[in-house]
């Protein structure tokens, strides 16, 4: 007889409630949790289809060790956990003794953000290894927000969320919630919330190069911007708001600093000056600015479509300024800080933002750390070119070979490593080059707490989940694997004093801030405790972490980037009229590389990832739908097929990333439908990322398209 167990999704940020039907320790199906007090029966296809990942016949089940050369398709032999841990620990010890602590590096992938126990385990492990060579997937999608929040608010973990429930005007940059839900604001069923906001009288405008699926008569319309020009639209909006005398002088005087420097930056960017560069007419820009500033309440939000451009940190700065100077920061219907069960805003506070304290010299130029991580785009260089090269890399829940720019160079670098350890669910493209593969428990096979959305939930709640089924075969949780490696290396470990440790101790202390215990959350209906609504009135006194409690309207740290921004604008003014720019295309059939091995998502028209082009651009180049084409630029070349797409503005081409599984022999479905790795066309190495944030340049990339030569 089957039983029903409450749990929650850990694929993206809302942590939607799920019900797992289980029989004899086997998952029968996943369903939306209709009794969940917050998500209320909403769960998208990503959460429901996670069953396919859990039951994927290509899952890693036992530790594996490579038995052949890395230039060949991987062959692996099984070994015990005890032997695998001992061997890896000994190799790490030897490499650090021979080459130094920094010869061992780590790369951490996106799924670890949805794993409450992984973060503290990784922090302990890499800190004790004394390595400074850490990389993560954040520098491919969101590190600009951490850098921007640090500079403006004094903390990397203060990210005001839009209050759609009470707003009268919402401006949303680079976000397509119908496909991707939302990022840095955690809400279930965002489309329903946007529809309700529209019914409540809100004006909603999306800013995107595509006529996105999220924009409908029931939600809002689209300002079709040219890719990677959002900074100048934001600057023009602020310019026109200031010109109309709509900056809130009392708010700025009480809570802001460096306002004159902000005004100096936006001064050149009138609606008329910016219009040709951003591709939106001046009257529309001006009216949008005035409507936003004059609305009873207004909120602004941006996501990966902007983050992944060349100037994501400056964009995030101006996004906060749109809210702040119009008096909508910490105002109901504007942008609010979501406290949740623990004040994350204080945890990310920084001691100093003086340039000499932020950046350090290296053989690759001035570098900085963003939440402990270096630019991912320098990983292959630090293996191949560094005077003190990386010799060992531990990859946890990531696939850098396909998720970063420059596959060929990354492949060359990984083949040169003396030790590559991959800790994951499956043998992905990166895992094909591994020396050791260590099998992880998945989200249904482990206990967890919904920590990912902390500080960013539109409706705060905390939820615990048991493992709904036991971890099959010999799969282990990341904290267990890293703890055992620490123990084998003679470092402090959770296993040092107790072979059956409780890894939830730190989380239980954090819950105490909300007068909760883990046991209380476990005992609650659906193992979920709704928390008080987002408070107002404490933003400047409690959550801003600058020394003087002032919002920095133009951080001095941005001086170099501001000079560069003016130069980029001049370059854009001179750009050829027929220049094509490549953007990323999210679909419901791909979520990075997580779902690439699911046959359910390889439907007739979803078996590859051709280049989407507007009808005008296709006709102008004498191409036809389905034709084989070459896409090239200074960084790479790919061959794929044209897909005519009338949602794109002329000059914009789009392609879904995460494909390119020709050598992913451990993933049978993905290997059968390999598609093309669009990231071959992305820049890599020094100069290929935003210096302020380490964020890789991944959207709005110039390309040339022509018919493929047979």
Protein Blocks (a to p, Z undefined) as FASTA:
>chain_A
ZZdddddddfbmnopacddddeehiafbdcddfkbmklnopacfklmmmmmmmmomkbcf
bdcddfbdfkbccddddddfklmmmmmmmmmmmmmmmnojklpccdddfklmmofklmmm
mmmmmmmnopabdcdfklmmmmmmmmmmmmmnopakbccdddfklmcbdcdehiafklno
pghiacehkllmmmmmmmnopacddddfbdcfklcfkloccddddehilmmmmmmmmmmm
mmnopacfklmmmmgghklmmmmmmmmmcfklmmmmnopafklmmmmmmmmmmpmbdcdd
ddfklmmmmklmmmmmmmmmmmmmnopgopahiacddfbjadfklmmpcfbfcfklmpcc
dfebpaddeehiacfklmmmmmmmmmbdcfbdcdehiafklmpghkllmmmmmmmpmbdc
dddfbdcfklmmpmbdcddddfklcccddfklgoiafbgcddddddfbdcehjbccfklm
mmmmmmmnopacfklmocbbcfklmmmmmmmmnopafklmmmpghhiacdddddehjlmm
mmpmcfnlpacfbdfklmmmmmmmmmmmmmmmmpcfklccddddddfkbghjllmmgfkl
mcfklmbccddddfklmmmnopaehiacddddfkbccdddddddfkbcghiacddehiai
llmmklmklmmmnojafklmpcedehiacfklopacfehiacddddddZZ
